Amino acid sequence: MLRVVYEASQDLEPGRIAEIHESRGRATIKLRPGTRAAEYVPPLNAALKRFVDECGWFQIWRGQIISAASPGSPLTVQYERDPRVSRKQGVHIRSGKALFASTSALI
């Protein structure tokens, strides 16, 4: 089981908006406080792509092993803004073959 924790952190290199750290069973995603979703979504998705490309994560989908290197449908993790997600709900997570998506209300 993997626990993913998002945290606002001033502890980022100058100019960096998003950063990801992994330890056993945990991924910590740090975002610069005060940054709006429109600003952090592109760098967060770039960091997620680098992170998945470098790690050994895989998905077993109907008996098929899918990784970031799978031809045709590489494993992808992405963050999206979605106006259909209510502020009260905050975040909605969905998955499918080779995709894990976290969507949030427009902030």
C-alpha positions in Angstrom: 0.0 0.0 0.0 1.3 3.4 -0.9 0.4 6.5 1.1 0.5 9.8 -0.8 0.8 13.0 1.3 0.5 16.5 -0.1 2.0 19.3 1.9 2.6 23.0 1.6 6.3 23.6 2.2 8.6 26.6 2.1 11.4 24.1 2.0 11.7 24.1 -1.8 14.6 25.3 -4.0 14.1 28.8 -5.3 11.9 28.9 -8.4 10.6 25.4 -7.7 6.8 25.0 -7.2 6.5 21.2 -6.7 8.8 18.4 -5.5 8.3 14.7 -4.8 10.1 12.5 -2.3 9.6 8.8 -2.0 10.3 6.5 1.0 9.1 3.0 1.7 5.3 3.0 1.3 5.0 6.8 1.1 5.3 9.5 -1.5 5.4 13.1 -0.2 4.4 15.8 -2.7 5.5 19.3 -1.6 3.9 22.4 -3.1 4.9 26.0 -2.6 2.3 27.7 -0.3 0.2 30.4 -1.9 0.5 28.9 -5.4 -2.7 28.6 -7.3 -3.7 25.4 -9.1 -3.2 27.0 -12.5 0.4 27.7 -11.5 1.3 24.4 -9.8 -0.5 21.8 -12.1 2.0 21.9 -15.0 5.2 21.7 -12.8 3.5 19.1 -10.6 2.6 16.9 -13.6 6.2 17.3 -15.0 7.6 16.2 -11.6 5.1 13.3 -11.5 6.3 12.2 -15.0 10.0 12.3 -14.0 9.1 10.5 -10.7 7.2 7.6 -12.5 9.9 7.4 -15.2 12.6 6.9 -12.6 10.9 4.6 -10.1 10.0 0.9 -10.4 6.3 1.3 -10.1 4.0 -0.9 -12.2 0.3 -1.8 -12.5 -1.2 -5.2 -13.1 -4.2 -4.6 -15.3 -6.2 -7.7 -16.2 -3.0 -9.8 -16.0 -0.9 -7.4 -18.0 2.1 -5.7 -16.3 2.2 -2.0 -17.2 5.1 0.3 -16.3 6.3 3.8 -17.5 8.3 2.0 -20.2 5.3 0.0 -21.6 4.9 0.7 -25.3 1.5 2.0 -26.4 0.1 2.7 -22.9 2.8 3.7 -20.4 1.9 4.1 -16.8 0.9 7.7 -16.2 0.1 9.6 -13.0 -1.3 13.1 -13.4 -3.1 15.9 -11.5 -5.9 17.8 -13.2 -8.2 20.7 -12.3 -11.9 19.8 -12.7 -14.8 22.3 -12.2 -17.1 19.3 -11.5 -15.3 18.5 -8.3 -16.8 20.5 -5.4 -14.7 22.5 -3.0 -16.2 20.5 -0.2 -15.1 17.2 -1.7 -11.7 18.7 -2.6 -10.1 15.8 -4.5 -11.4 13.0 -6.6 -9.1 10.1 -7.6 -9.8 7.8 -10.6 -7.8 5.0 -12.2 -7.9 2.9 -15.4 -5.5 1.0 -17.5 -2.1 2.8 -17.2 -3.7 5.9 -15.6 -4.0 7.3 -12.1 -5.6 10.7 -12.1 -6.2 13.0 -9.1 -8.6 15.9 -9.9 -9.4 18.8 -7.7 -11.8 21.7 -7.5 -10.7 24.8 -9.3 -8.8 26.9 -6.8 
